[in-house]
Amino acid sequence: SLEAAEAVCAFGPRFDVLDGLSGLADQSLIRQEDRNGEPRFGMLETIREFALEQIDASGERETVREAHARFFLGLAEHAAPLLVGPDRADWLDTVETEHDNLRAAIGWAVERGDAEVAFRLLDALWRFWQSRDHLIEGSARAATILAMPGEVSPELKARAHGAAGGLAWWSAQLDLMTSHYRTALEIARTLDDERLLGEAVYNMTFAYSVGHGERTESLALAHEALGIFERLGDDAGRARALWAIGNAYYFGAQFAESVEPFRGALELSTSSGDTFMRSWSLHMLGTAEIRTGALDRAASHLREAIELMRWAGETTGIVIALDDFADLAAVLGDFVRAARLTGAARNLEEATAARLAGTTTVLVQSSMPQSTLSPEEHERYVAEGRALGLEEAIELAVGTCEMLRRPMPA
């Protein structure tokens, strides 16, 4: 972008970057395109190779690379809190647009051995990697960054382990997730930073509600996190803590007890503008309502959840939402639709590496009615679901809601 070019190229003799770019464009040495009404500049690979030779000859390559890395670190850290807010979709798109520049920034930090920049980029980017189908890349970069030599502050180390734990959670690497979250919590308990502690305590709930199935420990941690966020007056944090309380009950098969915490999480995430947690509160509230027989409310909540995920382009979340609708279809007696949605979910799960979906579904599958399809029929419809495109699968899912307008099968 012009802003990035002006930041990265503002070195040496003073000159007008825009004039320089215009001159290069006039000579077809760079290309300009408009994206969302803003100009962006790029060049052909052969021109880029020549340009790199010139900057090497000038002795200024490292100066420019560092300026580039620090500009995009600033962009990533500015975007990070906005990736869950009201403009979530736009900011995810922005980071997606700059992903190659951000990759280059990480590459420079690792090559240069600048652990602080690398750790900060990991902390800032992990939610983007999770949301936009980059789990494999994000997990690999997290492993590389955390293995770097060099000291960083305890706070930054805790945040980086929290980020790596989040990537491991979504990849269903539960032991690795637990290890990262435990490290983050151990560090946080030594620091005078209540917000960091609240996040670390909240994250650790996942190790017990799903990872080890220990509801008592998960509830204790969730209530501790809730108390911290209440002291801070942090409604978004309170929403996450209530969601964690709901998870502890839900994955302990206490579905009725999970409804109220999920409803509280939905109200707080809505009022705080956290659209990410709103979608996940809708998802968990809807699945709990399926299992408590409130099917109309479940359908409404699940439909809003998948539409929010579709709006944000959160394909890793859509995997789980498809499983939600498969459960709803099964309860409504449409086992053909349920099998097709299961196939679509498994296909998307494999494409995104978001293996969390299959892991959490298995934990509560015993609460679902048994299919009346033969094994051969089930596999045929699962295969049909696997062949669906993403939009086709979403439309099949939301179409489940129409079944509630028809008489239930005898």
C-alpha positions as CSV (number, residue, x, y, z in Angstrom):
1,S,0.0,0.0,0.0
2,L,1.1,3.6,-0.3
3,E,1.2,3.9,3.5
4,A,3.5,0.9,3.7
5,A,5.7,2.2,0.9
6,E,6.1,5.6,2.6
7,A,7.0,3.9,5.9
8,V,9.5,1.4,4.4
9,C,11.1,3.7,1.9
10,A,11.5,6.7,4.2
11,F,15.3,6.4,4.5
12,G,18.4,7.9,3.0
13,P,18.0,11.1,1.0
14,R,14.6,12.6,1.3
15,F,12.3,12.1,-1.7
16,D,8.6,12.0,-2.4
17,V,7.6,8.3,-2.3
18,L,4.4,8.9,-4.2
19,D,6.3,10.7,-7.0
20,G,8.8,7.8,-7.1
21,L,6.0,5.2,-7.4
22,S,4.3,7.2,-10.1
23,G,7.5,7.4,-12.1
24,L,8.1,3.7,-11.8
25,A,4.5,3.0,-12.8
26,D,4.9,5.3,-15.8
27,Q,7.8,3.2,-16.9
28,S,5.9,-0.1,-16.3
29,L,8.5,-1.1,-13.6
30,I,5.7,-1.5,-11.0
31,R,2.0,-2.2,-11.4
32,Q,-0.7,-0.4,-9.6
33,E,-4.1,-1.8,-8.8
34,D,-7.0,-0.6,-6.8
35,R,-8.4,-2.7,-3.9
36,N,-11.4,-1.5,-2.0
37,G,-10.7,2.0,-3.4
38,E,-7.1,2.1,-2.2
39,P,-4.0,1.9,-4.5
40,R,-1.7,-1.1,-4.1
41,F,1.7,-1.5,-5.8
42,G,3.5,-4.7,-7.0
43,M,6.1,-5.8,-9.5
44,L,6.9,-8.7,-11.7
45,E,9.3,-11.2,-10.3
46,T,12.0,-10.4,-12.8
47,I,11.8,-6.7,-11.9
48,R,11.9,-7.6,-8.2
49,E,15.1,-9.7,-8.7
50,F,16.8,-6.7,-10.4
51,A,15.6,-4.4,-7.6
52,L,17.0,-6.7,-5.0
53,E,20.4,-6.6,-6.8
54,Q,20.3,-2.8,-6.7
55,I,19.5,-2.6,-3.0
56,D,22.2,-5.2,-2.2
57,A,24.7,-3.0,-4.0
58,S,23.5,0.0,-2.0
59,G,24.1,-1.7,1.3
60,E,20.7,-0.7,2.5
61,R,18.8,-4.0,2.3
62,E,18.8,-4.7,6.0
63,T,17.7,-1.2,6.8
64,V,14.7,-1.6,4.4
65,R,13.9,-5.2,5.6
66,E,13.8,-4.0,9.2
67,A,11.6,-1.0,8.4
68,H,9.3,-3.4,6.5
69,A,9.1,-5.9,9.4
70,R,8.4,-3.2,11.9
71,F,5.7,-1.5,9.8
72,F,3.9,-4.8,9.4
73,L,4.3,-5.7,13.1
74,G,2.6,-2.5,13.9
75,L,-0.2,-3.3,11.4
76,A,-0.7,-6.8,12.9
77,E,-0.8,-5.5,16.5
78,H,-3.3,-2.8,15.5
79,A,-5.5,-5.4,13.8
80,A,-5.3,-8.0,16.5
81,P,-8.1,-6.8,18.8
82,L,-10.2,-5.8,15.8
83,L,-10.2,-9.4,14.5
84,V,-13.0,-10.2,16.9
85,G,-15.0,-6.9,16.8
86,P,-17.8,-5.4,14.9
87,D,-15.6,-4.9,11.8
88,R,-14.1,-8.4,12.1
89,A,-14.7,-9.4,8.5
90,D,-13.0,-6.3,7.1
91,W,-10.0,-6.6,9.3
92,L,-9.6,-10.3,8.6
93,D,-9.7,-9.3,4.9
94,T,-7.0,-6.6,5.5
95,V,-4.7,-9.1,7.2
96,E,-5.3,-11.6,4.5
97,T,-4.3,-9.0,1.9
98,E,-1.1,-8.4,3.8
99,H,-0.4,-12.0,4.6
100,D,2.7,-12.3,2.3
101,N,4.1,-9.1,3.8
102,L,3.5,-10.5,7.3
103,R,5.2,-13.8,6.3
104,A,8.2,-11.8,5.1
105,A,8.2,-9.9,8.4
106,I,8.2,-13.2,10.4
107,G,11.0,-14.5,8.0
108,W,13.1,-11.5,8.7
109,A,12.6,-11.8,12.5
110,V,13.5,-15.5,12.6
111,E,16.5,-15.0,10.2
112,R,17.7,-12.0,12.2
113,G,17.1,-13.7,15.5
114,D,14.8,-10.9,16.7
115,A,12.8,-13.0,19.2
116,E,10.8,-10.1,20.4
117,V,9.4,-9.2,17.0
118,A,8.7,-12.8,16.2
119,F,6.9,-13.5,19.5
120,R,4.8,-10.3,19.0
121,L,3.8,-11.4,15.5
122,L,2.8,-14.8,16.8
123,D,0.6,-13.2,19.5
124,A,-1.0,-10.8,17.0
125,L,-1.6,-13.2,14.1
126,W,-2.8,-16.4,15.7
127,R,-6.5,-15.5,15.6
128,F,-6.2,-14.6,11.9
129,W,-4.5,-18.0,11.2
130,Q,-7.2,-19.8,13.1
131,S,-10.1,-17.9,11.4
132,R,-8.9,-17.9,7.9
133,D,-7.8,-21.5,7.3
134,H,-4.1,-21.2,8.0
135,L,-3.9,-23.6,11.0
136,I,-1.1,-25.7,9.6
137,E,1.0,-22.7,8.7
138,G,0.3,-21.0,12.0
139,S,1.2,-24.1,14.0
140,A,4.5,-24.5,12.1
141,R,5.4,-20.9,12.6
142,A,4.5,-21.0,16.3
143,A,6.9,-24.0,16.8
144,T,9.7,-22.2,15.0
145,I,9.2,-19.0,16.9
146,L,9.0,-20.6,20.3
147,A,12.2,-22.5,19.6
148,M,14.1,-19.3,18.9
149,P,17.1,-18.4,21.2
150,G,17.1,-15.1,22.9
151,E,15.2,-13.6,25.8
152,V,11.8,-12.0,25.7
153,S,9.7,-10.5,28.6
154,P,7.8,-13.0,30.7
155,E,4.5,-11.3,29.6
156,L,5.3,-11.7,26.0
157,K,6.4,-15.3,26.5
158,A,3.1,-16.1,28.2
159,R,1.1,-14.5,25.4
160,A,3.1,-16.4,22.7
161,H,2.4,-19.7,24.5
162,G,-1.2,-18.8,24.8
163,A,-1.3,-18.2,21.0
164,A,0.4,-21.5,20.3
165,G,-2.1,-23.2,22.7
166,G,-5.0,-21.7,20.7
167,L,-3.6,-23.0,17.4
168,A,-3.1,-26.5,19.0
169,W,-6.7,-26.4,20.4
170,W,-8.2,-25.8,17.0
171,S,-6.0,-28.5,15.5
172,A,-7.2,-30.9,18.3
173,Q,-3.6,-31.4,19.5
174,L,-4.9,-31.5,23.1
175,D,-1.8,-32.5,24.9
176,L,0.2,-29.8,23.1
177,M,-2.5,-27.3,23.8
178,T,-2.4,-28.2,27.5
179,S,1.4,-27.9,27.7
180,H,1.3,-24.4,26.1
181,Y,-1.6,-23.2,28.2
182,R,0.0,-24.6,31.4
183,T,3.2,-22.7,30.6
184,A,1.3,-19.5,30.0
185,L,-0.6,-19.9,33.3
186,E,2.5,-20.7,35.3
187,I,4.2,-17.5,34.0
188,A,1.0,-15.4,34.5
189,R,0.7,-16.4,38.1
190,T,4.2,-14.9,38.8
191,L,3.3,-11.5,37.3
192,D,1.3,-8.5,38.5
193,D,-1.0,-8.4,35.4
194,E,-4.6,-9.4,36.1
195,R,-5.7,-9.2,32.5
196,L,-3.0,-11.6,31.4
197,L,-3.8,-13.9,34.3
198,G,-7.5,-13.8,33.5
199,E,-6.7,-14.9,29.9
200,A,-4.4,-17.6,31.0
201,V,-6.8,-19.0,33.5
202,Y,-9.6,-18.9,31.0
203,N,-7.5,-20.7,28.4
204,M,-6.6,-23.4,30.9
205,T,-10.3,-24.3,31.3
206,F,-10.2,-26.0,27.9
207,A,-7.6,-28.5,29.1
208,Y,-10.1,-29.8,31.6
209,S,-13.5,-29.3,30.0
210,V,-12.5,-31.1,26.8
211,G,-8.9,-32.2,27.1
212,H,-9.3,-34.3,30.3
213,G,-13.0,-34.2,31.0
214,E,-12.5,-32.9,34.6
215,R,-15.6,-30.7,35.1
216,T,-14.8,-29.7,38.7
217,E,-11.3,-28.3,37.8
218,S,-12.7,-26.6,34.7
219,L,-15.5,-24.9,36.6
220,A,-13.1,-23.7,39.3
221,L,-10.8,-22.1,36.7
222,A,-13.7,-20.6,34.8
223,H,-15.1,-19.0,38.0
224,E,-11.6,-17.7,38.9
225,A,-11.4,-16.1,35.4
226,L,-14.9,-14.7,35.8
227,G,-13.9,-13.0,39.1
228,I,-10.8,-11.5,37.5
229,F,-12.7,-10.0,34.6
230,E,-15.5,-8.7,36.9
231,R,-12.8,-6.9,38.9
232,L,-11.5,-5.4,35.7
233,G,-14.9,-4.4,34.4
234,D,-14.2,-6.4,31.2
235,D,-17.5,-7.5,29.7
236,A,-15.8,-9.3,26.8
237,G,-13.7,-11.2,29.3
238,R,-16.8,-12.0,31.4
239,A,-18.5,-13.4,28.3
240,R,-15.6,-15.8,27.7
241,A,-15.6,-16.9,31.3
242,L,-19.3,-17.6,31.3
243,W,-18.9,-19.5,28.0
244,A,-16.2,-21.6,29.7
245,I,-18.6,-22.3,32.6
246,G,-21.2,-23.4,30.1
247,N,-18.6,-25.6,28.4
248,A,-17.8,-27.4,31.6
249,Y,-21.4,-28.3,32.1
250,Y,-22.0,-29.1,28.4
251,F,-19.1,-31.5,28.0
252,G,-20.0,-33.1,31.3
253,A,-23.4,-33.9,29.7
254,Q,-25.2,-31.5,32.0
255,F,-26.9,-29.7,29.1
256,A,-29.7,-28.0,31.0
257,E,-27.1,-26.4,33.4
258,S,-25.1,-25.1,30.5
259,V,-27.9,-23.0,28.9
260,E,-27.9,-20.1,31.4
261,P,-24.1,-19.5,31.2
262,F,-24.2,-19.6,27.4
263,R,-27.1,-17.2,27.4
264,G,-25.1,-14.8,29.6
265,A,-22.1,-15.1,27.3
266,L,-24.3,-14.2,24.4
267,E,-25.7,-11.1,26.1
268,L,-22.3,-9.9,27.2
269,S,-20.5,-10.6,23.9
270,T,-23.3,-8.7,22.0
271,S,-23.1,-5.7,24.3
272,S,-19.3,-5.6,24.1
273,G,-19.3,-5.9,20.3
274,D,-17.3,-9.1,20.3
275,T,-18.7,-10.7,17.2
276,F,-16.4,-13.7,17.4
277,M,-17.6,-14.7,20.9
278,R,-21.2,-13.8,19.9
279,S,-21.0,-16.4,17.1
280,W,-19.5,-19.0,19.4
281,S,-22.1,-18.3,22.2
282,L,-24.8,-18.8,19.6
283,H,-23.2,-22.0,18.6
284,M,-22.9,-23.5,22.1
285,L,-26.3,-22.2,23.2
286,G,-27.9,-23.7,20.1
287,T,-26.3,-27.1,20.6
288,A,-27.3,-27.1,24.3
289,E,-30.9,-26.3,23.2
290,I,-30.9,-29.2,20.8
291,R,-30.2,-31.5,23.7
292,T,-32.8,-29.9,26.0
293,G,-35.5,-30.0,23.4
294,A,-35.8,-26.3,22.6
295,L,-35.6,-26.9,18.9
296,D,-37.1,-23.6,17.6
297,R,-34.6,-21.6,19.7
298,A,-31.8,-23.9,18.7
299,A,-32.5,-23.5,15.0
300,S,-32.6,-19.7,15.3
301,H,-29.4,-19.5,17.3
302,L,-27.5,-21.9,15.0
303,R,-28.6,-20.1,11.9
304,E,-27.3,-16.8,13.2
305,A,-24.1,-18.4,14.3
306,I,-23.3,-19.9,10.8
307,E,-24.3,-16.6,9.1
308,L,-21.8,-14.7,11.3
309,M,-19.1,-17.2,10.5
310,R,-20.0,-17.0,6.8
311,W,-19.8,-13.2,7.0
312,A,-16.4,-13.3,8.6
313,G,-15.1,-16.0,6.2
314,E,-14.3,-18.2,9.3
315,T,-14.1,-21.6,7.5
316,T,-12.7,-23.4,10.6
317,G,-15.9,-22.3,12.5
318,I,-18.2,-23.4,9.7
319,V,-16.9,-26.9,10.1
320,I,-18.3,-27.1,13.6
321,A,-21.5,-25.3,12.6
322,L,-22.2,-27.9,9.9
323,D,-22.0,-30.6,12.7
324,D,-24.5,-28.6,14.7
325,F,-27.0,-28.7,11.9
326,A,-26.3,-32.4,11.4
327,D,-27.3,-32.9,15.0
328,L,-30.5,-30.8,14.5
329,A,-31.4,-32.8,11.4
330,A,-30.9,-36.0,13.3
331,V,-33.2,-34.9,16.1
332,L,-35.8,-33.9,13.6
333,G,-35.6,-37.4,12.0
334,D,-33.9,-36.4,8.7
335,F,-31.0,-38.8,8.8
336,V,-30.3,-38.3,5.1
337,R,-29.7,-34.6,5.6
338,A,-27.7,-35.4,8.8
339,A,-25.4,-37.8,6.9
340,R,-24.8,-35.3,4.1
341,L,-24.0,-32.5,6.6
342,T,-21.6,-34.8,8.4
343,G,-19.9,-35.6,5.1
344,A,-19.6,-31.9,4.3
345,A,-18.2,-31.2,7.7
346,R,-15.6,-33.9,7.5
347,N,-14.6,-32.7,4.0
348,L,-14.1,-29.2,5.3
349,E,-12.4,-30.4,8.4
350,E,-9.8,-32.2,6.3
351,A,-9.3,-29.2,4.1
352,T,-8.8,-26.7,6.9
353,A,-7.1,-29.1,9.5
354,A,-9.6,-27.8,12.0
355,R,-9.8,-31.2,13.7
356,L,-11.5,-29.8,16.8
357,A,-14.9,-30.3,15.2
358,G,-14.7,-34.1,15.1
359,T,-13.1,-34.2,18.5
360,T,-15.8,-32.3,20.4
361,T,-18.6,-33.9,18.5
362,V,-17.6,-37.4,19.6
363,L,-17.7,-36.2,23.3
364,V,-21.5,-35.7,23.2
365,Q,-22.6,-37.9,20.4
366,S,-24.2,-40.4,22.7
367,S,-26.9,-37.8,23.4
368,M,-28.1,-38.0,19.7
369,P,-30.7,-40.3,18.3
370,Q,-29.4,-43.4,16.4
371,S,-29.8,-43.2,12.6
372,T,-32.3,-45.5,10.9
373,L,-30.1,-45.6,7.8
374,S,-28.2,-48.8,7.0
375,P,-24.4,-48.5,7.1
376,E,-24.4,-48.5,3.3
377,E,-27.0,-45.8,3.0
378,H,-25.2,-43.7,5.6
379,E,-21.9,-43.9,3.7
380,R,-23.5,-43.0,0.4
381,Y,-25.1,-39.9,1.8
382,V,-21.9,-38.9,3.6
383,A,-20.1,-39.2,0.3
384,E,-22.7,-36.9,-1.3
385,G,-22.1,-34.4,1.5
386,R,-18.4,-34.5,0.9
387,A,-19.0,-33.5,-2.8
388,L,-20.7,-30.3,-1.8
389,G,-19.1,-26.9,-2.2
390,L,-18.9,-24.6,0.8
391,E,-21.9,-22.5,-0.1
392,E,-23.9,-25.6,-1.0
393,A,-23.2,-27.1,2.4
394,I,-24.2,-23.9,4.2
395,E,-27.4,-23.7,2.3
396,L,-28.2,-27.4,3.1
397,A,-27.5,-26.6,6.8
398,V,-29.7,-23.5,7.1
399,G,-32.4,-25.4,5.2
400,T,-32.7,-27.6,8.2
401,C,-34.5,-24.7,10.0
402,E,-37.4,-25.1,7.5
403,M,-38.1,-28.6,8.8
404,L,-39.4,-27.1,12.0
405,R,-42.4,-25.7,10.0
406,R,-43.4,-29.2,9.0
407,P,-45.1,-31.9,11.2
408,M,-42.6,-34.0,13.2
409,P,-42.3,-37.6,12.0
410,A,-44.4,-40.1,14.1
